[in-house]
Amino acid sequence: MPNVTRRLLPPLIGFALSDGVRGAARRLREARRRVRREPHRLFYYHQVDDPYGHLVAQVLPQLLDRHDVVLEPRLVGAPSEEAAPERRLLEAYARKDAADVAPGYGLAFAPAREAPEASLVSRASRILAGAIREGSFASRVAPVGEALWQGDGARLDRWLAEGPAASEPEAARAIREGNAERARRGHYLGAMLYYEGGWYWGVDRLSHLEARLQEVGATRAGGEGPPLVERPDFRGRDQEVQADSRFRLELYASLRSPYSAIALDRVRSLADRLPVDVIQRPVLPMVMRGLPVPRAKRLYILLDTKREAEAAGLDFGRVCDPVGRPVERGLSLFPLAKSRGVEAEYLASFARAAFAEGIDTGTDEGLRLVSERVGLDWSEAEAALDQPGWEAEIEANRTQMFALGLWGVPSFRLLGDARGPDFCTWGQDRIWRIEEEIRRRVGAPTR
């Protein structure tokens, strides 16, 4: 990327992600809706065999009771390999993750080692395509999902016989049309809710959607209050959790990942209130490992990270993308930071510079700032800069991460001991699960 472009992009991206620009776009859409006298339309893209979709299905009736919206459900298929690299790993992980987080959200998903049989998915798709046609999707989607994930073909067959259900060609056409519409609007995943230009993934982002619906006056009288599904927050409880020995938590993060950028400091803060030591395991970014990141995905991640950062009280938005040489140069200083015991602070400093301050971390000036503010001597850092030898550790981290069944960042492994086995999870929106797991293992309250 030319230096001029690297200087111009951070303020432009920051402007595009700013409250003012996003607010103006929302107000314009709302004004247009009112002029056209249209209802508040909420589109939902449901992938029948997506565990996260089954979690959404369980809250749809309550969501519609609370908010004055017209639900427009669509069936969709799995994301493409380009949008979801290592898709088989993703599918296996999603089944485990949905079962893991459901109790914390007050929902249910029974652990499933295998994906549902194709014949069951086909039958469920036919039932739900028919439910969309007759206007009963919101009430039928959770029971159908429950039967699907329990492998209850008899129940699905009974509903098929009772009708109304779509034929196989009709259900297949509905999925193709749902895929096309989702792509036109700029997304690629299932379990996605779309309202007036904004995308909200599953129950994990439902609170953002509800806040927006309340903002535009779409919340019914009596519907105000806490979100239907709220991410557990343990801050303020038992400031110090006692344990006979400290836990060890591995953090797999990328210097080019927006989600990693807003996780690094929050994970470090766990050690302030929990008996846990965080071990930094940086990896190369996906695109530098040969995994594609389509434009629609990059745009969504930036917008999603911005609102997640705001919810956590973090700065984010002035982005100077460190992909390529900046990441490599930054990682070349990781061994030095580690030898001085400031590796966590160094990675967080780099991420803050690249994603909140718009600093070009590919330059000596940028890396000097990143290094010196965590106490590294620049003369030592300059001597270590661009020296080979860091690559082996970074590749070993990637290999270990994949061996754990993880491949995205940030990912975590709470190392097992007498108090429990290894616990692995993925995503900045799963930090609460790490804290919950530690608290559970030492007998501290989790609810």
N, C-alpha and C positions, 0 to 999 in steps of 0.2 A: 504494500500500500504506500503510495507516494507520501512524503512528509507533509506536504500542503494538505492533502486529504486527511491525514491523521490529526492535523491541527484543527481542521474545520469540523470534522464529524462529531467530536464530543459535545460542543455547544448545540449543534443541530439535533443530535439524538436527545440531549437533555431537554431541549425545547419541545420536541415532539412528545416526550414522556411527561412533560410538566402538567401540574394540576390545571393550569390555565387552558392549555390546548385540549386536554382530555375533557375538561368540563365544558368547553365551548362546543366540542363535537357532540357531547351528550345533549346539551341544551338544543342544539340544532336538530338533532334527531327527534327530540321530544316535541319541539315546536311543529315539525313536519307531521308527526303523528296526530297532534291535536288538530291541525288544519284539515287533515284528511278524515278526522273523526273516526280514527281506527282504535280498536282496543289495544291494550298492552299484550303483544304477542310474544310468547315464550316458546322458542323452538328447542326440542330435545332430540338428540341423535343417539339412538339406543342400539348398541351392538349386543345381540342376544346372548352370546357366550362370553361377555366381558364381565368379570366379577365386580368391577367398579360400577358397572351399569346396574347390577342387582342391588347394590347399596343405594344408588339414587332411586331405584324403583320403590324402595321402602318408604321414602319420604315424600314422594310426589303427591299423594293425596293431601297430606298436611300442608305442603307448599301451596297447593291450589286453594285450600280452605283459608289460608292466611292471606293470600295475595290475590288481587282482582286481575288475573291474567288469563288469557286464552292459550291453552297448551296446544302446540302443533308438533306432535311426535313424528319422528322419522326413524325407519330402520336403516342401519348401516352395517357394512362389513368391517373386517379387521383392517388396520392401517397397512399401508404398503411397507415393503422392506426398506425403502428409502426413508420413510418417515419414522419407522420404528426398527432400526437395525437390531439384529439378534432377536427377532420377534419371538422365536420359540422360548428363549430365555425369559423374555418379557411376560409371555403368557403364563409360564410356570410360576414366575415370581408374583404376578398379579393375584393368582389364586391364594398363595401363601400370605401375601400382604393384606388382602381384603379380609381374610379370616383374622389376621393379627390386629387390625385397627378397628374392626367393626364394634367390639365391645366398648371401646373408648368413645365411640360416637353413638352408643345406645342402639346399635343395629345388630344384625345377625348375618353371618356367612360361615357355613360349616367348612372346615378344611377339606380341600379337594386335591388329591395328588394328580389326578388326570383331568384333561379337558372333557367336557360332555361329549357323548357319541354324536357323530354327524347327523344320524337319523333323528335324534332327539332335538338337536338344534334346528333341523329343518321343520319338525313339527311345531316347535315353539315359535318359529318365525311365521309359520302359516297362521297360527292362532293370533299372534300379535298384529300381523298385517290385517286380519279381519277385525280385530279390536279397534285399530286405527280407523278403519272404514266406518265402523258403527259408533265411534265416539266413546268407547269404554276402555281405552288404553290405560289410563292412569290407575284405574281400579283393578285391572287384570294383570298388569305387567309384573308385579311382585309375586303373586301366586304362581304365575307361569314360570318365573325365574326360579322359585323355590322348587317346583317339580323338576325343572331341568337339572338343577345342581344336585338334587337328590337322586337323579336317574330314574324318576318315577314316570316311565313311559305309559303306564296304564292310565294315570291321571291325565296326561297330555292327550292320549287317544280318546278319552271320554269327552274332553273339551272340544276336540276336533269333530267328534260325532254330533255334539250338541250345537256346534256352530255359533255364530257365523265365522267361518275360517276361509282364508284365501287358499287358492290352489298353489302348488309349488311354483309354477311359472309366474303367478301374480306376486307371490312373496319375493321371488328372485328379482322381479322387476322393481318392486318397492325398494329393495336394498340397493340396486343400481341407481335408482333415482335419488335415494338418500345420500349415497356416496357422492354423486355429482353435485347435489346442492351443497353438501358440506364443503366440498372442495372449492366451489364458487365463492363461498363465504370465507374461505381461508383457513380451514382446519383439516384434521387428519385422524383424530382419535374418536373412540366411542365414549359414552357416558358424558357427552358434552352438552351443556346448556348454552343457548345463544339468545341474548336479548339486545336488540338495537345496537349492533356493532361490537358487543362485548361477549367474550367466550369465558365460560366458567366450567372447570373440570370437576365432575363428580361431586361428592359430598365434601371433599376437601376445600372447595372454593364456593360452597353454597352460601356462606356468610357474606361474601363479597356481593353475590347476586342479590341477596335479601336487602343489603344496605342500599343497593342501587334502586331496587323496587320501592323501598320506603322513600328514597330521595325524590322519586318522580310521582309520589302519591298513589302508588299501586297497592299499598298495603291496606287491607280492610280494617275497619274499626275493631279495636281489641287485638289486632295482630302484631302490635309493636312489642318490643321486648327482646330478650336474648335470641340469637339465631336458633333455628330448628336443630342444626348440627353445628356444634362449636368445638374447635380444637382444644383439647385439655391443656390447661396452663397451671403449672405447679409453682410459679413464682409467688413468693410471699408466704408459702407454707413451710413450716419447720426449716428456717433458714439454714440450719446445719443438720445434715443427716449423718448420723454416727455409724461407723462400721469398724470391725476389728482390723480389716486390711483394705487397701484401696483397690478399686476396679481399674481395669485398663481398657481403653476405648480406642480402636483404630479408626482414623478418619481418612477416607480416600476422596481426594478433591482434585479439581483441575484449575489451573490458573486462568483458563479461558471461560470457565463456566459461571454465568450469572448466578445460578442457584448456589454454587459453591461460595461465591463472593459474599452472599448474605447469610451463609451458614458458619463461616469460620470463626467470627467473634462470638456468636451465640454458643457454639460448641465449647469454645474456650471458657465461657462464663459458667458452664456446668461445673467446672472444678472449683468455682467459688462457693457453691452450695452443696456439692456432692463429693463423696470420697472417690474421685475418679481422675486418672491421669490420661491425657489425650496424646495418642501417638500419631504423628503426621505421616501419611502415606500418599504423597502427591503422584498423580498419573498424568500422562499426556492427554490433551483434549481429544474428543472423538474424531474430529476432522483430521487431526494429525496422526490418528491411528487408522486412517483409511475408511472411517465410517461417515457417510454423508449426513449433512444437516440441511434439509431443504429450506428455502426462503420463508415459507409460511411458518415453519417450526421456529426459525430464528426470531421472527417478529412476535409470535405468540409468547415465546419464552421471555423476551424483553419486557413486554407489557405485563405478563403475569408476575415476573420478578419485581417489577416496580410496585405493584399493589401489595405483594407479600412483604416487601421491604418496608413500605409505609405502615403496614399493620404491626410490624416488629419494631417500628421507630428507628429504622436505619436509613442512611443516605444511599441513594442509588439513582443512576440515570445519565450522568456525564460519562459516556463510555468511549474509551479508546481501545478498540479490540486488540488484545495482545496476541492474536493467533500467529503462529509461525515463529520467526526469530525472537520476538519479545518473550514468548513463553520459554523458549530454549535458553535464552540468556538469563532469564529469571531463575530457571531451575539450576543453571550452572552455579549459582550462588547458594543453593539450598544446602550443600554439604558444609559450607562455611557457617551459615546460620545455625545449622544443627550442632556443629562443634562448639558453638558459643551458647548453646541452650536457648536460642531465640527463634527456633524454626517456626513455631506457631505464630509468633508475632510477625515474622518476616512474610509468611504466606498471606496473612491478613493485611499487612501493609501493602503488598503488591496488589491484592484484589481491590482494596479501597482505592488505590491510585488509578487502576484500570477501569473500575466500574462506578466510582462515585466522584472522582476528582478530574477525570478526563486527562490524566497524565500519560504521556507516551512512554510506556515501560520498556520500549525497545531501545531507547537512547541511554547514553551514559548518565545524562542529567536526571532522567527519570529513575533509573536504578539507584543512583546515588541517594536521592531523596528517600526511596523505599528502604534502602539499607540503613542510612544514618539515623532515621527516626526510630529504629529498633535497637540502636546502639552499636551497629557494626562500623568498624573503621573503614573508611572508603579506600584507603591505600591498600589494605588487605583484600577488600572486595574487588578492587580493580585488578589486582594480580590474579585473583581466582576466576574472574569473569571470562567466559567463553572457553575455559579449560575443559578438556574431555574428562570423562570418568564418572559423571553424574548419571549417565544414561542407564547403567546397569541397575541401580537401585530403583529408578522410575519404572523400568520395564518389569522388575521383580514385583513391584507393587501392583502393576496391571495384571500380571499373571495370578497373583494371589487373589485379587478382587474377582476375577473371572472364576477362579476355583471355588469361591464362596457362593457362586450363583448370582453375582452382582456384576454390573458392567457400566451403569450410569453413575453420575456424580451429582452431589456428594453421597457416598455410601459409608456405612458404619459397621464395625464389628465390635461388640462388647465381648471381650474374651472370657471364656468360661472358666469356672473354678468350682470349689465345693458348693458354692451357693447356686449354681446353675450352669447349663451348657452355653456354648457360644450363642449370641443373639445377633443376627444380622438384619439390617434394614437399609432402605435407600430413600434419599430425598430430604431436602431441608424442611419439608413439612412433616418429617418423622422424628424430629429432635425430641418432641414430647414423649415418644415411645421409649426412647433411650432412658430418659429421666424416670418414666413410669417403671421401666424394668429394673433400674437400679433401686428405686424406692421399694419395689415389691420384694427384691432379694434381701433387703436389710430390714424388712418389716415395717417400713414407714407408710403412712396413709397414702393411697393412690386415688381415692375418690372423696 
